[in-house]
Amino acid sequence: MHISRSHIIQLIFIIVGVSLVVKLFFIQVLNTEYRIAAEKNIVQRIEEYPYRGIIYDRNNQILVYNNPIYDLMVIPKAVKNLDTLSFCKIFNISAPEFINLFNKAKRYSYIRPSVFLKNIDHDDLARIQDRLSDYIGFYIRARMVRKYPYGMLANTLGYLGEISASQMASDTSNYYKQGDLIGISGLEAQYEPLLRGKRGAKYKITDARGQEKGSFKEGMLDILSIPGQDLTSTIDSNLQLYGEMLMKNKIGSIVAIEPSTGEILAVISSPSYDPNLLTSKNLSNNFAALEKDSLAPLFHRPTMAMYPPGSIFKLVQALVGLQEGVLHASTIYACNKKIINCRPHPSPINLHQAIQYSCNPYFYHVFRNIINQHVSKDTYLDTRIGLEKWLIYVRQFGLDNQLGIDIPNEKSGYLPDVNFYDLRYGEKRWKASTIRSLDIGQGEMLVTPLQMANLAAIMANRGYYYTPHLIKKIENVVLPIQRSELAIDKKHFDFLVEAMRDVVEQGSAWRAKVKNIAVCGKTGTVENPHGLDHAVFMGFAPLEEPKIAIAVYVENVGWGSRAAAAMGGLMLEKYLTGKVTRTWFENYVLKGDFSN
């Protein structure tokens, strides 16, 4: 059958026409994406930021909640007939500032909305809202910032900041956009994926002047935001507030732990700051001032500061010596001050008395006997073998390692090993007398205040600890806890705990006494070549079924038996009895003069 050329051409036009009709039907009727794109001049997509999860203390008191603030958004292409002079007057900015902000918005996107002015508070919003309709292309977006009702726990809770370019680049979830807030430090950073929730979006119809006229398609295309998850922390707000009061105008840390769970009851870093400073419209200026402060209020001392532990480490030496069999409860040494200086006390003494009076020469002998057990006739090799065994024991106490607390940037402390001394002195050029400063917790050894408090928890538990943590529940789900056992017999802990009780009842920690409660403790005075020594106290209470273990570290105040023991005792009394009756000690601490 012969088909003419004209028929073929007509057939081609028919096929093309039908194809175009089908395509137009698909675009205009079936596919709303293109329709939305075509209607961008009247349909506006508004991001819906979710409520960030709230953080509670252990008694369901709110530590962090959300407070609404407002940003002025701009779509540069939509800005028309703008009276720049009146705009700058209304929003209290200069003309050069306006030009800079507008150019920044255009560089981000000419057709997409971006933040023009941040952190407009309720009062400013009320002042400008009626005038906003005069400025086509600008609109208000509500979002949430953090609010801290107690104004405490700043470094532990952490703060939010605008996401950086590097963080955007490493965001594999593709969740964040330029200008979004993200947890920068503390719990806010650690639990960011849970706290942030999931953003939504609403499509609004606007007129040519940018005025909202209602929902597009009755909200059928809207995406609901999903709130972040709430966290229940382990913190006792009353104890935390009290500890921060005691540490005011001092440099140091207090960490209190519930021994039976590893829950952190209080974690004080001093000096600190009011966390509300980093949520206000003056955030940038406030952060810059904090960052320049020579006392480093942004530094989280409980987990990041590292110090020699001082005499509290004698408990560890005693436990290692007892377990190794080179030390016994009845072992007696004289307090020979020619070996190392010591405070006045009876001499000779046994182990119980050595703990009670914190005898330095006694623990010189203990450490030497641990290190040199005559495994080799070569003194240098024997010391090397002994130090390696000693390190195995000491690391069981969570030293020289991160404990695994649930906030970022925890330091591990430091224990010098054989490689360290080989590099410093050379192989076979160091022995027990070379490293003798370790015997009383001095020298190259460093621990964090958190590790000191964990040591107190180990003593309270007589040989084990739970990983210290700050969050106990996510929504209604209780988090599991991890227990770590030490390879040291419980009987050795029982013996030393009784000695620790006498440190408080009759020894250097008498300021830590609490009426009608058996307190066990140990003080320390850490040498400081740059000024007054640092004060340390570590302890727990009560003796049976302990409820709280604590470590106090105060810089540049002298003997641990004064500042640190007094503060430790007040914290124990506050937590265990709910009040403080020894107001004279409280005044002594608040005054801050620890010369007597």
Residue pairs with C-beta under 8 A, 6 or more apart in sequence:
27 34
27 35
28 34
28 35
32 217
32 221
36 43
36 203
36 216
36 221
39 216
40 111
42 205
42 206
42 207
43 203
43 204
43 205
43 206
43 216
44 113
44 139
44 203
44 204
44 205
44 206
45 201
45 202
45 203
46 141
46 201
46 202
46 203
46 204
47 141
47 177
47 199
47 200
47 201
48 199
48 200
48 201
48 202
48 223
48 224
48 225
49 142
49 143
49 144
49 199
49 225
50 196
50 197
50 198
50 199
50 200
50 225
50 226
50 227
50 228
51 66
51 144
51 197
51 225
51 227
51 228
52 66
52 144
52 146
52 195
52 196
52 197
52 227
52 228
53 191
53 194
53 195
53 196
53 197
53 227
53 228
53 229
53 230
53 231
54 62
54 64
54 65
54 66
54 230
54 231
55 62
55 63
55 64
55 157
55 187
55 230
55 231
55 232
55 233
56 62
56 63
56 230
56 231
56 232
56 233
57 63
57 232
57 233
57 235
57 236
57 237
57 240
58 232
58 233
58 234
58 235
58 236
58 263
58 265
58 472
59 236
59 237
60 232
61 237
62 149
63 148
63 149
63 150
63 153
63 157
63 233
63 235
63 237
64 146
64 147
64 148
64 157
65 146
65 147
65 149
66 144
66 145
66 146
66 147
67 144
67 145
67 146
67 147
67 279
68 142
68 143
68 144
69 119
69 120
69 121
69 142
69 143
69 144
69 145
70 119
70 120
70 121
70 125
70 140
70 141
70 142
70 143
71 115
71 116
71 117
71 118
71 119
71 120
71 140
71 141
71 143
72 91
72 115
72 116
72 117
72 120
72 138
72 139
72 140
72 141
73 113
73 114
73 115
73 116
73 138
73 139
73 140
73 141
74 102
74 105
74 113
74 114
74 116
74 137
74 138
75 111
75 112
75 113
75 137
76 102
76 105
76 106
76 109
76 110
76 111
76 137
77 110
77 111
77 137
78 136
78 137
78 210
79 102
79 135
79 136
79 137
79 138
80 136
80 137
81 136
82 135
82 136
82 137
83 134
84 95
84 98
85 95
86 134
87 98
87 135
88 94
88 95
88 97
88 98
90 128
90 131
91 117
91 128
93 101
93 117
101 116
101 117
102 116
104 114
105 114
105 116
108 114
108 178
113 139
113 141
114 178
114 179
115 141
115 179
116 138
118 281
119 145
119 280
119 281
119 283
120 128
120 140
120 281
121 281
125 140
129 140
132 138
132 139
132 140
133 209
133 210
133 211
135 210
136 208
136 209
136 210
137 210
138 210
139 210
143 181
145 160
145 181
145 279
146 159
146 160
146 188
146 275
146 279
147 276
147 279
148 154
148 157
148 274
148 275
148 276
148 279
150 237
150 240
150 241
151 274
151 275
151 276
152 237
152 240
152 241
152 244
152 272
152 275
153 235
153 240
153 267
153 275
154 269
154 272
154 273
154 274
154 275
154 297
155 185
155 186
155 269
155 272
155 297
155 298
155 299
155 300
156 186
156 187
156 235
156 267
156 269
156 300
156 302
156 407
156 470
157 186
157 187
157 188
157 275
158 183
158 184
158 185
158 186
158 187
158 188
158 189
158 190
158 407
159 183
159 184
159 185
159 186
159 188
159 275
159 278
159 279
160 181
160 182
160 183
160 184
160 188
160 278
160 279
161 181
161 182
161 184
161 278
162 179
162 180
162 181
162 182
163 171
163 176
163 178
163 179
163 180
163 181
163 182
167 176
167 182
168 176
168 178
175 196
175 198
175 199
176 182
182 189
182 192
182 196
183 189
183 190
183 191
183 192
183 195
183 196
185 300
185 407
185 408
185 409
186 300
186 407
186 408
187 231
187 233
187 406
187 407
187 470
187 471
188 195
189 407
189 408
190 406
190 407
190 408
191 231
191 406
191 471
191 474
194 228
194 229
194 231
194 474
195 228
195 229
195 231
196 228
197 225
197 226
197 227
197 228
197 229
198 225
198 226
199 225
200 222
200 223
200 224
200 225
200 226
201 222
201 223
202 215
202 219
202 222
202 223
203 215
203 216
203 217
203 219
203 221
203 222
204 212
204 213
204 214
204 215
204 216
205 212
205 213
205 214
205 215
205 216
206 212
206 213
207 213
215 222
229 474
229 475
230 474
230 475
231 471
231 473
231 474
232 471
232 472
232 473
232 474
233 470
233 471
233 472
234 258
234 261
234 263
234 264
234 265
234 469
234 470
234 471
234 472
235 264
235 265
235 266
235 267
235 470
236 265
236 266
236 575
238 574
238 578
239 256
239 265
239 266
239 571
239 574
239 575
240 265
240 266
240 267
240 268
242 570
242 571
242 574
242 580
243 254
243 256
243 266
243 268
243 571
244 268
244 270
244 272
245 590
246 254
246 268
246 567
246 570
246 571
246 586
246 589
246 590
247 253
247 254
247 268
247 270
247 554
247 567
248 270
248 590
249 271
249 592
250 270
250 554
250 555
250 557
250 563
250 592
251 270
251 271
251 295
251 301
251 554
251 555
251 556
252 270
252 301
252 449
252 534
252 552
252 553
252 554
252 555
253 267
253 268
253 269
253 270
253 301
253 302
253 305
253 449
253 551
253 552
253 553
254 266
254 267
254 268
254 302
254 449
254 550
254 551
254 552
254 553
254 567
254 568
254 571
255 264
255 266
255 267
255 268
255 302
255 449
255 450
255 452
255 453
255 550
255 551
256 264
256 265
256 266
256 267
256 453
256 548
256 549
256 550
256 571
256 575
257 263
257 264
257 265
257 453
257 454
257 456
257 457
257 468
257 548
257 549
257 550
258 264
258 265
258 547
258 548
258 549
259 456
259 457
259 460
259 461
259 465
259 466
259 540
259 546
259 547
259 548
259 549
260 461
260 466
260 546
260 547
261 466
261 472
261 481
262 457
262 465
262 466
262 467
262 468
262 469
262 481
262 482
263 468
263 469
263 472
264 405
264 468
264 469
264 470
265 548
265 575
266 571
267 302
267 450
267 470
268 302
269 299
269 300
269 301
269 302
270 301
271 293
271 295
271 296
271 297
272 297
273 290
273 297
273 298
277 283
277 286
277 287
277 290
278 286
278 287
278 290
280 286
290 297
290 298
291 298
299 305
300 407
300 409
301 449
301 553
302 448
302 449
302 450
303 405
303 407
303 409
303 410
303 411
303 448
303 449
303 450
304 409
304 410
304 411
304 448
305 411
305 448
305 449
305 553
306 411
306 413
306 414
306 446
306 447
306 448
307 446
307 447
307 448
307 449
307 526
307 534
307 553
308 441
308 442
308 443
308 445
308 446
308 447
308 526
308 527
309 441
309 445
309 447
309 452
309 524
309 526
309 536
310 440
310 441
310 442
310 524
310 525
310 526
310 527
310 534
310 536
310 560
311 358
311 360
311 440
311 441
311 522
311 523
311 524
311 525
311 536
311 560
312 441
312 452
312 455
312 522
312 523
312 524
312 536
312 537
312 538
312 551
313 440
313 441
313 445
313 524
314 354
314 355
314 358
314 363
314 440
314 441
314 522
315 355
315 455
315 459
315 496
315 500
315 522
316 393
316 394
316 397
316 455
317 363
317 366
317 367
317 370
317 439
318 327
318 351
318 354
318 355
318 363
318 366
318 492
318 496
319 393
319 488
319 492
319 493
319 496
320 370
320 390
320 393
320 394
320 488
321 327
321 366
321 367
321 369
321 370
322 328
322 329
322 488
322 489
322 492
322 495
323 393
323 487
323 488
323 489
323 492
324 370
324 373
324 389
324 393
326 366
326 369
326 370
326 373
327 351
327 366
327 369
327 370
328 351
329 350
329 351
329 352
329 495
330 350
330 351
331 350
331 351
332 348
332 349
332 350
333 348
333 349
333 354
333 359
333 361
333 362
333 365
334 347
334 348
334 361
335 342
335 345
335 347
335 348
335 349
335 359
335 360
335 361
335 362
336 361
337 361
339 360
339 361
339 364
340 360
340 361
340 364
340 436
340 440
341 360
342 359
342 360
342 361
343 357
343 358
345 353
345 357
345 359
346 353
346 357
347 359
349 357
349 359
349 362
351 362
351 495
351 499
352 495
352 498
352 499
352 502
353 359
354 362
354 363
355 496
355 499
355 500
355 502
355 503
355 522
356 499
356 502
356 503
356 506
356 507
357 507
357 508
358 503
358 507
358 508
358 522
358 523
358 524
360 439
360 440
363 439
363 440
364 436
364 439
364 440
366 439
367 432
367 436
367 438
367 439
368 432
368 436
368 439
370 386
370 389
370 390
371 382
371 383
371 386
371 387
371 390
371 432
371 435
372 379
372 382
372 383
372 386
372 431
372 432
373 382
373 386
374 382
375 382
375 385
375 386
376 382
376 385
378 428
379 431
379 432
380 428
380 429
380 430
380 431
381 428
383 430
383 431
383 432
383 435
384 418
386 432
387 417
387 418
387 421
387 435
388 417
388 418
391 400
391 415
391 417
393 487
393 488
394 400
394 415
395 401
395 415
396 484
396 486
396 487
396 488
397 451
397 454
397 455
397 458
397 486
398 451
398 454
398 455
398 458
398 465
398 484
399 413
399 415
399 447
399 451
400 412
400 413
400 414
400 415
401 412
401 413
402 410
402 411
402 412
403 410
403 450
403 451
403 454
403 467
403 468
404 410
404 467
404 468
404 469
404 482
405 450
405 467
405 468
405 469
405 470
406 469
406 470
406 471
407 470
410 448
410 450
411 448
413 445
413 446
413 447
413 448
413 451
414 444
414 445
414 446
415 445
416 435
416 438
416 443
416 444
416 445
420 444
421 430
421 434
421 435
422 430
424 430
425 434
435 443
437 443
437 444
438 444
438 445
441 524
441 526
442 526
442 527
449 551
449 553
450 468
450 551
452 536
452 538
452 551
452 553
453 468
453 538
453 549
453 550
453 551
454 465
454 468
454 549
455 538
455 551
456 538
456 539
456 540
456 549
456 550
456 551
457 465
457 466
457 468
457 540
457 549
458 464
458 465
458 486
459 493
459 496
459 497
459 500
459 520
459 540
459 549
460 520
460 540
460 546
460 549
461 546
462 490
462 493
462 494
462 497
463 485
463 486
463 488
463 489
463 490
463 493
464 483
464 484
464 485
464 486
465 483
465 484
466 481
466 482
466 483
466 484
467 481
467 482
467 484
469 479
469 481
471 479
472 478
472 479
473 479
497 520
497 543
500 520
500 521
500 522
500 539
501 518
501 519
501 520
501 543
503 509
503 520
503 521
503 522
503 523
504 510
504 512
504 513
504 519
504 520
504 521
504 539
505 513
508 523
508 559
508 560
508 561
508 565
509 519
509 521
509 522
509 523
509 537
509 539
509 561
509 565
509 568
509 569
510 561
510 565
511 561
511 562
511 565
511 566
511 569
511 585
512 519
512 521
512 537
512 539
512 565
512 566
512 568
512 569
512 572
513 519
513 569
514 541
514 569
514 572
514 573
514 576
514 577
515 573
515 581
517 541
517 542
517 572
517 573
517 576
517 577
518 541
518 542
518 543
518 544
519 539
519 540
519 541
519 542
519 543
519 569
519 572
520 539
520 540
520 541
520 543
521 537
521 538
521 539
521 540
521 565
521 568
522 537
522 538
522 539
523 535
523 536
523 537
523 559
523 560
523 561
523 564
523 565
524 535
524 536
524 537
524 538
524 560
524 564
525 533
525 534
525 535
525 536
525 558
525 559
525 560
525 561
526 533
526 534
526 535
526 536
526 560
527 533
528 534
528 555
528 556
531 556
532 556
532 557
532 558
533 556
533 557
533 558
533 559
534 553
534 554
534 555
534 556
534 557
534 560
535 552
535 553
535 554
535 557
535 558
535 559
535 560
535 561
535 562
535 563
535 564
535 565
535 594
536 551
536 552
536 553
536 560
536 564
537 550
537 551
537 552
537 560
537 564
537 565
537 567
537 568
538 550
538 551
538 552
538 568
539 549
539 550
539 568
539 572
540 546
540 548
540 549
540 550
541 547
541 548
541 572
541 576
542 576
547 575
547 576
548 571
548 572
548 575
548 576
550 568
550 571
550 572
551 568
552 563
552 564
552 565
552 567
552 568
552 571
553 564
554 563
554 564
554 567
557 563
557 564
557 592
557 594
558 594
558 595
559 594
562 594
562 596
563 589
563 594
566 585
566 588
566 589
567 589
569 582
569 585
570 580
570 582
570 585
570 586
570 589
573 579
573 580
573 581
573 582
574 580
580 586
